[in-house]
């Protein structure tokens, strides 16, 4: 199969700022890298086209048809007579954009780079047959992915309901009454970014809380000597690490036998008085939708939500007996483990289906498989 430069087959058009033509009831869609996001009273092109990102999200080509406007961070294409636009779209999804985009904080693509890409030289009728085949096959795969996505959504809701049902409305005490210690991580001159080393004592911030576990980053750590100087921020088994800035809904329970770790400046430590509360019970309560809502409501900061010790101290906590707390924690450990296993199964199915979809498109547009035709 021969190839030719894409510039010989399509014309690239530049998008434009849509502020002057934007209107909520406009007849024409406005496209960005994520798809349609506004309407306009004018259009830049009428017909089938494949849109390419120029800045930011450059790896998500879009197929559109009809009159439309594209923003200034997008290119639109005007396919020539030798190109089937739907085939062009499927082919575009196989481009390794990361190899061609600029390696900057804001990835960019030029029309020159896009135009130099090598497009398969096959007849338009054959392109149409491939596109028809991929329309059918990807629609089937997408339907399965959507079904599994819906299943995941239902399971997540079931998980939230299971947690929330264990913490009825009303409160018996303030959170501060069951805590032995509540403190934030080191600030300012106590610990600066310049003091981080590779492979030392990990410093734990919200970005290191993955799911419900702590995943230290070896690059965000300090020397043993520095850790000794900050020993009041050592984490011990049973401590709860809570996001203090931005990610106030993130928390994790420090497990027994963990390596030495320090609380980070963007985190808050809650250490439970074992005679008043069970750490697992408190952690599960922090996972409840009702507690999340309360944390978000009480968090302060004009641009970045944040928590402080005063907010934590006034949180209202349901406080059954220690025996009941342990029973609730045991129940939620078991119930969410079952749900999480089903969620993981759905996510794995989606991952494999997406891989199959991508492999099928690549094989079809590069002629690696024979395309069946409909009678």
C-alpha positions in Angstrom: 0.0 0.0 0.0 1.5 3.3 -1.1 1.2 6.6 0.8 1.3 10.3 0.0 1.5 13.4 2.1 -1.8 14.5 3.6 -1.3 18.0 2.3 -1.8 16.7 -1.3 -5.3 15.4 -0.4 -6.8 17.9 2.0 -6.7 21.6 2.8 -6.3 22.8 6.4 -8.4 25.7 7.6 -7.7 27.7 10.8 -10.3 28.0 13.4 -11.2 31.4 14.9 -12.3 32.9 18.1 -16.1 32.6 18.4 -17.0 35.4 20.8 -18.3 37.7 18.1 -20.7 35.1 16.7 -21.5 33.0 19.8 -25.2 32.8 20.7 -27.0 30.4 22.9 -29.7 29.8 20.2 -27.4 30.0 17.3 -28.1 27.5 14.4 -24.5 26.3 14.1 -22.3 24.2 16.5 -19.0 25.5 17.7 -16.3 22.8 18.2 -13.3 22.6 20.5 -11.1 19.7 21.2 -13.7 18.1 23.5 -16.5 18.4 20.9 -19.4 20.9 20.6 -19.5 23.4 23.5 -21.4 26.4 22.1 -23.6 27.6 19.3 -22.9 30.4 16.7 -24.7 32.6 14.2 -22.1 32.0 11.5 -20.1 29.1 10.2 -16.5 28.5 8.8 -17.2 25.4 6.7 -20.1 23.5 5.3 -19.7 19.7 4.8 -17.8 16.7 6.1 -14.6 17.5 7.8 -12.1 16.1 10.3 -11.0 18.5 13.0 -7.5 18.4 14.5 -6.3 20.1 17.7 -3.8 22.9 17.2 -3.0 23.6 20.9 -3.6 21.8 24.2 -5.6 18.6 23.4 -4.0 17.6 20.1 -4.7 13.9 20.1 -8.5 13.8 19.7 -9.5 14.3 16.0 -13.2 14.8 15.5 -15.4 13.9 12.5 -18.2 16.5 11.8 -20.7 17.0 9.0 -22.7 20.1 8.1 -22.2 23.8 8.8 -19.9 24.5 11.8 -17.5 26.8 13.5 -14.2 25.8 15.1 -12.3 27.7 17.8 -8.8 29.1 17.2 -7.1 26.1 18.9 -8.5 23.8 16.2 -7.9 23.1 12.5 -10.6 21.9 10.2 -10.0 20.1 7.0 -11.5 20.4 3.5 -11.1 16.9 2.0 -10.3 16.6 -1.7 -12.0 14.3 -4.1 -9.6 11.4 -3.4 -10.5 11.3 0.3 -13.5 9.7 2.1 -13.8 11.9 5.2 -14.9 9.1 7.5 -11.9 7.0 6.5 -9.7 10.1 7.1 -11.2 10.3 10.6 -10.5 6.7 11.4 -7.0 7.0 10.1 -6.4 10.1 12.1 -7.2 8.3 15.3 -4.1 6.0 14.7 -1.7 9.0 14.5 0.9 8.9 17.3 0.4 12.5 18.2 2.9 12.5 21.1 5.7 11.9 18.5 4.8 15.0 16.5 3.5 17.5 19.0 5.8 20.0 20.6 7.2 18.9 24.0 6.0 21.8 26.0 3.5 22.5 28.9 0.9 23.2 26.2 1.4 20.6 23.3 1.0 22.1 19.9 0.6 20.9 16.3 1.2 22.8 13.1 -0.7 22.3 9.8 2.7 21.7 8.3 3.4 18.8 10.5 -0.1 17.4 9.9 0.3 17.9 6.2 3.5 15.9 6.1 1.9 12.8 7.6 1.7 9.9 5.1 -1.9 8.9 4.2 -2.7 5.5 2.6 -3.1 5.7 -1.2 -6.2 3.6 -1.8 -9.2 4.3 -3.9 -12.1 6.3 -2.5 -14.5 3.4 -2.9 -12.2 1.1 -0.8 -11.9 3.9 1.8 -15.7 4.0 1.9 -15.9 0.3 2.4 -13.4 0.4 5.3 -15.3 3.3 6.9 -18.6 1.5 6.6 -17.1 -1.6 8.2 -15.6 0.4 11.0 -18.8 2.3 11.5 -20.6 -1.0 12.2 -17.9 -2.7 14.3 -17.0 0.3 16.4 -20.7 1.0 17.1 -21.0 -2.6 18.5 -17.9 -2.1 20.6 -19.0 1.4 21.8 -22.4 0.0 22.8 -20.7 -2.7 25.0 -18.4 0.0 26.5 -21.4 2.2 27.2 -23.2 -0.7 28.9 -20.2 -1.4 31.1 -19.9 2.3 31.9 -23.5 2.4 33.0 -22.8 -0.7 35.2 -19.9 1.1 36.8 -22.0 4.2 37.5 -24.7 2.0 39.2 -22.0 0.2 41.2 -20.5 3.5 42.3 -23.9 4.7 43.4 -24.5 1.4 45.2 -21.1 1.9 47.0 -22.0 5.4 48.1 -25.4 4.3 49.3 -23.9 1.4 51.3 -21.5 3.9 53.0 -24.1 6.6 53.7 -26.6 4.2 55.1 -24.3 3.4 57.9 -24.2 7.0 59.1 -27.8 8.2 59.8 -28.5 11.9 60.0 -27.9 13.6 63.4 -24.8 13.6 65.4 -23.7 12.6 68.9 -20.5 14.6 69.3 -18.0 16.9 67.6 -15.1 15.4 65.8 -12.7 17.1 68.0 -14.0 15.1 71.0 -12.7 11.8 69.6 -9.3 13.1 68.4 -6.0 12.7 70.2 -4.3 14.9 67.6 -5.3 17.1 64.7 -2.5 19.0 62.9 -1.4 20.2 59.5 2.0 19.4 57.8 5.1 21.6 58.0 4.9 25.1 56.5 7.2 27.6 54.9 10.8 27.4 56.1 10.1 24.1 57.9 10.2 22.3 54.6 10.8 23.7 51.2 10.6 22.0 47.8 14.4 22.4 47.4 14.9 20.0 50.3 13.3 17.1 48.5 15.5 14.2 47.5 15.1 10.9 45.7 14.4 7.8 47.8 14.4 9.3 51.3 11.6 9.4 53.8 8.4 10.0 51.8 6.3 13.2 52.4 2.6 12.5 51.9 0.3 15.0 50.2 -3.2 14.5 48.7 -1.6 13.7 45.3 -0.1 10.6 47.0 -3.6 9.3 48.1 -4.7 6.9 45.3 -8.2 5.6 45.9 -8.1 4.8 49.6 -4.4 4.0 49.9 -1.2 5.9 50.2 1.2 5.7 47.3 4.4 7.6 48.1 6.4 9.3 45.4 10.1 8.5 45.8 11.0 11.9 44.4 9.0 13.7 47.1 11.0 12.7 50.2 13.6 14.1 52.6 16.8 12.9 54.2 16.6 10.9 57.5 18.2 13.9 59.2 15.5 16.3 57.9 12.8 13.7 58.8 14.2 13.6 62.4 13.9 17.4 62.6 10.3 17.1 61.5 9.5 14.0 63.6 6.3 15.7 65.1 4.9 15.1 61.6 5.6 11.3 61.6 2.6 9.2 60.5 1.8 6.2 62.7 -0.5 3.2 62.0 -4.2 4.3 62.4 -3.6 7.9 61.5 -5.9 9.4 58.9 -4.3 11.6 56.2 -6.8 14.1 54.9 -6.5 16.4 51.9 -6.3 20.0 53.2 -6.1 22.0 50.0 -8.1 21.5 46.9 -8.8 17.8 47.3 -10.6 17.9 50.6 -12.5 14.7 49.8 -9.3 12.6 49.7 -8.3 10.6 52.8 -6.4 7.4 53.6 -5.8 5.3 56.6 -2.2 4.6 57.5 -1.8 0.8 57.6 0.2 -1.2 60.2 3.8 -2.0 59.2 4.2 1.0 56.8 7.6 2.5 56.2 8.3 5.8 57.8 6.4 8.7 56.3 5.9 12.4 57.0 2.8 14.5 56.7 3.0 17.0 53.9 2.0 20.7 54.0 -1.1 20.2 51.9 -2.4 17.4 54.2 -4.0 17.2 57.6 -3.5 14.5 60.2 -6.3 13.1 62.3 -5.2 10.8 65.1 -8.0 9.1 67.0 -8.3 8.6 70.7 -8.7 4.8 70.8 -10.9 5.0 73.8 -13.5 7.1 72.0 -13.5 5.9 68.4 -12.2 3.3 66.0 -9.9 4.7 63.3 -11.5 2.6 60.6 -14.9 3.8 61.6 -13.8 7.5 61.4 -12.1 6.9 58.0 -15.3 5.3 56.6 -17.4 8.2 57.9 -15.0 10.6 56.1 -15.8 8.6 52.9 -19.6 9.1 53.2 -21.3 11.4 50.7 -22.9 13.4 53.6 -19.5 14.1 55.2 -18.0 15.0 51.8 -20.8 17.5 51.3 -20.1 19.0 54.7 -16.4 19.2 54.2 -17.0 21.1 50.9 -19.5 23.4 52.5 -17.2 24.3 55.3 -13.9 24.5 53.4 -12.5 27.9 53.0 -10.5 29.7 50.3 -11.7 31.9 47.4 -10.0 29.9 44.6 -8.8 26.7 46.3 -11.0 24.9 48.8 -9.1 24.3 52.1 -9.6 22.9 55.5 -8.2 24.0 58.9 -8.3 22.7 62.4 -11.3 24.9 63.3 -13.4 23.4 60.6 -12.4 19.9 61.6 -13.2 20.6 65.2 -16.8 21.5 64.5 -17.7 18.6 62.3 -20.6 16.7 63.7 -19.9 13.0 64.1 -22.4 10.1 64.7 -20.8 8.2 67.6 -22.3 4.7 68.4 -20.5 2.4 70.8 -17.0 1.2 70.0 -18.4 -2.3 69.4 -20.9 -0.8 66.9 -18.2 1.3 65.2 -16.1 -1.8 64.6 -19.1 -3.7 63.3 -19.8 -0.9 60.8 -16.2 -0.8 59.7 -16.1 -4.6 59.3 -19.3 -4.5 57.2 -18.1 -1.7 55.0 -14.7 -3.4 54.5 -16.5 -6.5 53.2 -19.3 -4.8 51.3 -17.2 -2.3 49.4 -14.6 -5.0 48.6 -17.3 -6.9 46.7 -18.5 -3.8 44.9 -14.9 -2.7 44.2 -14.2 -6.1 42.6 -17.2 -5.7 40.3 -16.1 -2.1 39.4 -12.6 -3.3 38.6 -14.1 -6.0 36.4 -16.2 -3.4 34.5 -13.1 -1.1 34.2 -11.0 -4.0 32.8 -13.7 -4.9 30.3 -13.8 -1.2 29.1 -10.0 -1.1 28.9 -9.8 -4.3 26.8 -12.7 -3.1 24.6 -11.0 0.2 23.9 -7.8 -1.6 23.1 -9.6 -3.9 20.7 -11.3 -0.9 19.1 -8.0 0.9 18.5 -6.4 -2.3 17.2 -9.3 -3.0 14.8 -9.1 0.6 13.4 -5.4 0.4 12.9 -5.6 -3.0 11.2 -8.4 -1.8 8.9 -6.9 1.5 7.7 -3.5 -0.1 7.1 -4.9 -3.0 5.1 -3.9 -5.7 7.6 -7.3 -7.3 7.5 -9.7 -8.1 4.7 -12.8 -6.0 4.9 -16.1 -7.9 4.4 -18.6 -6.1 2.3 -22.4 -6.0 2.9 -24.5 -7.7 0.2 
